[in-house]
Amino acid sequence: MKLLLLQDVKNLGKKGDVVEASDGYARNFLLPKKLASTATDGAVKAKEKEKLDQAAKKQREIDAAKAFAQVLAAHEIIVKARVGEGGKFFGSITSQDVASALKTQFQHDIDKRKIQLPDSIRSLGTHDVSIRLSTEVTAQVKVKVVALEEKHAH
């Protein structure tokens, strides 16, 4: 019996595949558990269209990520840090700090887990950081750490 898989099935195929299965296996296991449906021409064409739509959407996301990577490469991300007397650093700059700066400066939400710091940043100056924008696109950016100007009350 010709079936269209609705989910991945071990030793048979992946979701969206059209496969041949024995009638008993199909009637007694795959169809009742909604793992597959009969492969009518309409169902197969609809699944192919869905795959094409998903591929086009993924390509649009990759193109948008590449465009944003170019914007990031052309700019520095400025992160302000508290610094004591003599340039002594309080704490360190983390991926969360970089993500907050990205949101403030570029209005773009980036998950802090996608920001890859070599180590936490513990000094003023410019540091190289990689940001994974999608599965295929990684941006190399410059993070400039500057001293936070604190206002002293007199």
C-alpha positions in Angstrom: 0.0 0.0 0.0 1.3 3.4 -0.9 1.5 5.8 2.1 2.4 9.4 2.8 4.3 9.5 6.2 3.0 12.1 8.6 5.8 11.5 11.1 9.2 9.9 11.0 8.9 6.1 11.2 11.9 4.0 12.1 13.1 1.7 9.3 10.5 3.1 6.9 11.2 6.8 6.2 11.0 10.5 7.2 8.0 12.7 7.5 6.7 13.7 4.1 8.1 10.6 2.3 5.9 8.5 0.0 6.6 4.9 0.9 5.4 1.4 0.1 4.2 -0.6 3.1 2.4 -3.9 3.5 -1.3 -3.7 3.7 -1.5 -5.2 7.2 1.3 -2.9 8.6 -0.5 0.1 7.1 -4.0 -0.8 8.3 -3.1 -2.1 11.8 -0.3 0.2 12.8 0.5 3.2 10.6 -3.0 4.5 9.9 -4.6 4.0 13.3 -1.6 5.7 15.1 -1.8 8.6 12.5 1.8 8.0 11.5 0.8 7.9 7.8 -2.1 8.6 5.4 -2.9 7.0 2.1 -0.9 8.6 -0.7 -3.5 10.1 -2.9 -2.3 12.4 -5.7 -3.8 15.4 -4.0 -2.0 14.6 -0.7 1.3 14.0 -2.4 1.1 17.3 -4.3 0.1 19.2 -1.2 3.1 17.8 0.7 5.4 18.7 -2.2 4.1 22.2 -2.2 4.5 22.4 1.6 8.2 21.3 1.2 8.8 23.9 -1.5 7.2 26.6 0.7 9.4 25.6 3.7 12.5 25.6 1.5 11.6 29.1 0.3 10.9 30.3 3.8 14.3 28.9 5.0 16.1 30.6 2.1 14.4 34.0 3.0 15.5 33.5 6.6 19.1 32.8 5.5 19.1 35.9 3.2 17.8 38.1 6.1 20.5 36.7 8.4 23.2 37.4 5.8 22.0 40.9 5.4 22.0 41.5 9.2 25.5 40.0 9.4 26.7 42.6 6.9 25.1 45.4 9.0 26.8 44.0 12.1 30.2 43.7 10.4 30.0 47.4 9.5 29.3 48.6 13.0 30.7 48.2 16.5 28.5 47.0 19.3 29.1 49.3 22.3 28.8 47.9 25.7 29.2 50.0 28.8 30.8 48.6 31.9 31.4 49.8 35.4 35.0 50.6 36.0 36.6 51.7 39.2 39.6 53.8 39.9 42.7 53.0 37.8 40.5 51.2 35.2 39.7 48.3 37.4 36.8 46.3 36.0 33.8 45.3 38.1 32.6 41.8 37.0 32.8 41.0 33.3 30.9 41.4 30.1 28.7 38.4 29.4 26.8 37.2 26.3 23.6 38.6 28.0 25.3 42.1 28.1 26.1 41.8 24.4 22.5 40.6 23.6 21.1 43.7 25.5 23.4 46.0 23.6 22.3 44.5 20.3 18.6 45.0 21.2 19.3 48.6 22.2 21.5 49.5 19.2 19.9 47.5 16.4 16.4 46.6 17.7 17.2 43.0 17.0 16.6 40.2 19.5 19.4 37.7 19.6 19.3 34.8 22.0 22.3 35.0 24.4 23.1 31.4 23.7 23.9 32.3 20.1 26.5 34.7 21.1 29.9 33.0 21.3 32.4 34.8 23.5 35.9 33.3 23.7 35.8 34.0 27.5 34.0 36.6 29.5 35.3 40.0 28.6 37.2 41.6 31.5 38.9 44.6 29.9 38.1 47.8 28.1 38.7 48.0 24.4 37.5 46.2 21.3 36.9 42.4 21.3 36.0 40.0 18.5 32.8 38.0 19.0 30.9 35.5 16.8 27.1 35.5 16.7 25.2 32.5 15.2 22.3 34.2 13.3 21.0 31.0 11.8 22.2 27.4 11.2 24.2 28.6 8.2 25.1 32.2 9.0 27.6 33.3 11.7 28.5 37.0 12.0 31.9 38.2 13.2 31.4 41.5 15.2 33.5 43.9 17.1 32.3 44.6 20.7 33.7 47.8 22.1 33.7 48.0 25.9 33.7 51.5 27.2 33.6 52.8 30.8 30.2 53.7 32.1 30.1 57.3 33.1 28.7 57.5 36.6 27.3 60.7 38.0 28.5 61.5 41.5 26.1 63.3 43.7 27.9 66.1 45.6 
